[in-house]
Amino acid sequence: MSQKLIIVGAGQAAAQAVQSLRADGFTGPITLIGDEPYGPYQRPPLSKAYLLGTLERERLFLKSDAFYQETNCELVLNASVTAIHRSDKTVQLGDGRKLSYDLLLLATGARVRRLKCPGADLPGVYYLRDIADANALQAVFSSGKRIAIVGGGYIGLEVAAVAAKRGLTVTLFEAMDRLLARSSSVTVSDFYAAEHERAGVTLKLRTGLEAIEGNGKVERIRAGGQTYDADIVLVGIGVLPNDELATHAGLAAQDGIVVDQNGMTGDPSIFAAGDCTRHIGRDGTALRLECVQNAIDQAKHVALAITGKPKPYSEVPWFWSDQYDLKLQIAGMIRPGDHAVLRGDPAARKFSVFHLRDGVLAAVEAVNAAPDYMLGKKWIADRLRVDPVRLADTTIPIKEAV
């Protein structure tokens, strides 16, 4: 309980770990190292309310400065960890300093996947992962400008919604045949495609980016064999886990730092949590999740393990996305071959899609239907077997559908 702990990374998992460790009785000194000039803050609003200008920067922060003082947590900001030396239990910082640890928590998160096409480094190409990225994008968001968005996942669609609201001319390019193809059902994909087109967004599906062109700045892009004028390019083609520190230290990593159900790596002194990890999911398959829920819950379980109260991690993952006046909430993991059950009418802009696997509820997607999401999440946790006919019948209250 009095060991020296270092946390590498200053995101959601790091903040939660500090809070949970102190609540669970850990009394040792904690040092939290982050490579930005800020303490832990929320990233999801960066592509939503913060980019739109309706959320002040101060409201992004997860904890106040006073919290870290009160919890005896030293913040080391604008600092990068370049190496872990397991033999003498130290971490090497970019400025040459070495800090010793008894326990180490890697909460290094993920970084944006970058374009490799010609012109990818032209001024006018933007990514969105941190406060600095959002500030830079905000500065060029002005009515009448033409923005080309590359990627039809959550980031691309959320930025498209903000851009449309702010009067930009928006064209979105997606290489696959539908939006949200990796995370949502066809029903939800089609619904959001229609909503974005209604808002004035031009969608180019099955259209891969080939090049970005311009004389010293972005002027156009080439995609699907055609050329499109653009003033701004926003890239949202996914993220990569920051697992290199672990790999170079000899820890197992495979698209994420491999951890057990307590967040422990192959070294009993080193734990990991959040977007940088690969763990065994509820269905027994290895997966890496990129969501707030996973970062929070893994950090809580790491704290329990460190304080001698281990509880195997087996939480239902959940995700959300705000676009226009629509809230998409997802619980569970959608798999190919699931039996999809539609409840409600997408035309009413309030519906849900339940996913059954061998008759057992495995996932739910809810659009402006919070009760369906909340009950669905509970039923997934309880591994309930459900009747698809009753589930689809909206004359039966959702509480009585199972």
N, C-alpha and C positions, 0 to 999 in steps of 0.2 A: 504493500500500500504506500510505501514511502520511496519507491524507486523513481529514478529520473526518466521522464518520458519526453521524447521528441516527436512532434507531428510534422511531417513534410507535406505541405499543401495547405492552402487557406480557403477551402470551399465549404460546402454544406456539411460534408462528413467530418471535417476538422472541428467546426463549431459545435456540432452535436456531440462529438467525442469528448470535448472539454466539459460540456454541460453534464453529460451522463457519467463521466468518470468522477466528477466531484459529487454528484448526487448519489453515486454508488459507494462512496467512501474512500476513493483514492486520494491520498494526501501528498504525494510526491510532487516535486516541481515539474511543470509542463512548459516546454518551449514549442511554439508554433511558428513554422517558417513558411513564408509565402513570397512568391516572386513578383507580386504586384504591390503598389504603394498602399493598398487597402487591406483591412482585416476581412474576414469571411463575409460574403454577401450573396444575395440571391441572383442566380443567372436567368431563370425563366422570364422575369419581367423585361429583360433587355430587348427581347424581340417583340414585346407587346406594349405594356403601358409606358415603360421608360422610353422606348423609341418613339412612341406617339407623343410623348411630352406631358403625360398626365400623372406621372409618378416622379417625385423628386429623388435625387440621388441618395439623400440621407435615409430614405425609407427602404433602400435596397439592403442595408446592412442587417445582418442577422442578430448581432449583439452590439451593445454600446461599448465604448472604451472602458467604462467603469466595470463592466462584466469581467473583462480579462484581468483587471487589477484585483478585483474581489476574489477571483478564482486562482490567483497566483499563477497566471499563465502569461509568460513573456512572449510578446509578438516580435518576431524578427522579419521585417518586411523589406521589399525590394531586394530580396536575397534568393539565390538559387543554390540548391544542393547538387553538387556535381558527382559525388561518389559516396557510397556506403562502404565502410571498412568493418566487416563483420568480425575480423580477428581481434580488434581492440575496441569494438563497439563505439565507433565514431562515425560522424558524417562530415564530409568535406564540403565547405561552401565555396562559391565562386570567387570570393575575395581572399581565399587562402586560409580562412579560419577553420578550425576543427572543433566540433562539439561532441561531447561524449554522451552516451545514453545507456540506460539499463533496458529500456523498452523503446521500440520504434514503431510508429504508425505511419504507413504510406497512404496518404490521401491525395495523390498527385493528379487525379482527375483525367481529363482527356483534352486533346487539342484538335483544331479543325483539320479536316482533310483538304489539302490544297490542290488547286488545278495544276496540270502539267502541260497544258496546251500552249501553242504559240501565243504570245501576248499576255500571258497570265500575270506578268509583273508590271503591266502598264498602270500608271496612275488612273484611279477611277474604279479599280477592282477592290471590292471590300469583302470581309468575312465578319462574322458576328459570334464572338465567344465571351468577350469581357467588356468592362465598362469603357475602356479606351476604344474598342471597336464600335460600340454603340454611339459614343460621342462623335466619332469620325463620320459615321453614317448619318446621324442627325444633322450634322453641319451641312450636308449636301442634299438633304431631303427638302426640295422646294417644288411647289406646284408647277406642273408643265414639263418637268424633266422626265426623261425616258429611262426607266430602269429595267434591265434584263436580270431576271432571277434564275439562277442555275440550281435546280434541285426542287422537287415537289414533295419534300418531307415537311416536318413541323416548322423548322426555321424558315424555309422558303415561303411557306404558306402564311405564316404569321407576319413576316415582313411584307409580303404581298398585300395583306389586309391593311396594314398600317400605311403602306405607300398609296394604296387606292384611296384611303380616307384623306390623305394629305394632298390629293390631287395630282399625283404623278401618273404618267402613262406606264402601265405595268405589263410586261410580257414575261411569262414564266416558262422555262424549258425543262422538261423531264424526259430522261432517256427511256424510262419504262412506259408501259402502256396505260398507266393510271397513276393518280396522285396517291401518296401514302401507301404505296404498294407493299412496303415491307412491314407495315404495322397495323393496317386496317383492312376491313372487309371491302368487297366491291361496292356494297350498298353505301357505306360511309364515304368511300372514294368518290363515287358518282355524285353523291349529295354535295360534297365540298367543291367538286369541279363546277357544278351548276351554280353554287353560291358565289364563287369567285368570278365566274363569267357574268353573273348578274351585276356584280360590283364593278364591272368594266375591265377585269383582268383578262388578258389574252393568254390562253393556254396552248402550249405546243408540246403535245405528248409524242412519245416515240421519236424525240428530236434531241440527239446528243450534241453537245457543244464541240466544235472543231477548232475554233480559233477566236481570239479577241484582237481586233484591229484598230489602228488609229495612229495619228502622227504625234507622238509624245503623250497621248492620253487616250482613254477609251472613246471611240467614235462609233464603233459597230461591232457586232459579233457575227460569226459564221456558224450556223448550226443546221444540221440536216440538209446540207448542200445549198442553203440559202443564206442571204445576208440580211441582218436586221440592225437598224440604227439604234444606238444606245448612248446615254451620257454616263450611266452608272451600271456596274455589274455587281450583283450581290451573289456570293457563292455559298450554297448550303448543301454540301454533298456528303455530310456525315462527319464523324470524328474518329480519332485514333486514340487508344489508351496510352497514357504516359507510364509505360512499364519498363522503360530502359534502365532506370536506376536499379530496379529489382533484378533485371536480367544481368547487368554488369556485375552485380553483387553475387551472382550465382544462384538466384532464386528462380523457381519455375515460373514461366510466363508463356501464355499462348493466347494472343489477342486479349491480354489482360493478365494481371498478377494472379496466379493460382492460389486460392485460399480455401480453407476448410469451412465447416459450418459455424465456426467461431471467429472467422476472419483471420485465422492464423496462417502464415506462410509456412514453408518448409523449415524455417528457422523459428524456434519457439519464442525468441525475443522480438520478432518482427511480425506485425500485423498489417493488414491493408483493408481499405474500405472505399466504396464509391465507384465512380465510373471507371477507375483504373483496374478493377478486379474481375476475375472470372471465378464463379462459384457454382455449386450444384444447386439447381432449382428444385422446386417442389415436385416436379415430375421426374427427377433423377438425372436430367440432362445438364451438361455444363453450359453456362450462358454468362454473358456480360450485359449488364443493364445500364442504361444511360438515363437515370431519372432521380429526382429528389428523394422519392420514397426509399430507393435502395441505399442511397448515401446515408440517410438518416438511420434506417433500421440496421444496416451493417455496423455503423458507428456505435449504436446502442449495444449490439451483441459483442463487439470488441470490448467495450467497457465492462460488460458483465464477465467476459472471460478474464480480463486483466484483474478484476476485483474478486476472482474466485467463485463466481456464480454463473458458470457457463450455461447458456441456453441456445441450443442449435437454431441456426437461422433458417426459417421456413416461412417467410412472409409472402403474402399475395402482392405481386408488383402492381403499381398503379401509375397512371400517366394522365396528363391533361393538356389541352391546347385551347387558347382563346383566339377566335378569329371573328371579326365583326361583333355581332351580338350573340354569337354561338359559343357555347362551352362544350367541348368534347371531353368526356371522361372515360377512361379505359381501365379496367381491372383484369388481371390475368394475362396470359400470353396466348395470342391467336396462332393456330397452327393450320397448315394446309390439311384438308380433309375433315375439319370440324363441321358439324351440322349447325348452320346458321339459322337462327329463328328471329324474325323481325317482329317487334312489338311497336305498334304505332305507325304513323304515316309520315314519311320524310317530307311530304309536301306541307305538312303542318309545322315543320321545323322543330319538331319535338318527337323523338323516337329513340329506340334502342335496338341493338342487335346482340342477342345472346348466342354464345358458342358452346355447343355440347360436344363432348368427347366420350364416346361409349355411354351416352346417356347421362353423363355427369357434367355439371356446369363447369366450364374451364375458363371462360372469359366473357366480358360484357363490354360493349361500346355504347355509350349513352350520349346523345346530343340534346342539350337542354332538358335532360330527364334525370335529375339528381337522385330521386328516390330509386329508380331502376339501378343506377350505378351503386348506390350505397347498399341496397339489399343484395344485388348481384355479387358485390365484393364479399359480403358475409357468407353467401351461399357457396362461393368458390372456396373460401377458407374451410367451410364445413364439408366440402366435397359432396354436395347434395345431388342426388339423382332427380331430374326434373321431367315433367311431362311437357313436350314442346307445344302441344295443342293448347293447354291451359296458359302457357307462357305467352303465346301469341294473341290470346283472346283479351282484348282491352276492356271488355265488359266485366272481366274479373279483376278486382283491385290487385295491384302488384303484390301487396302483402299476402294475398291469398292464392297467388298463382303457383306457389310451391307448397 
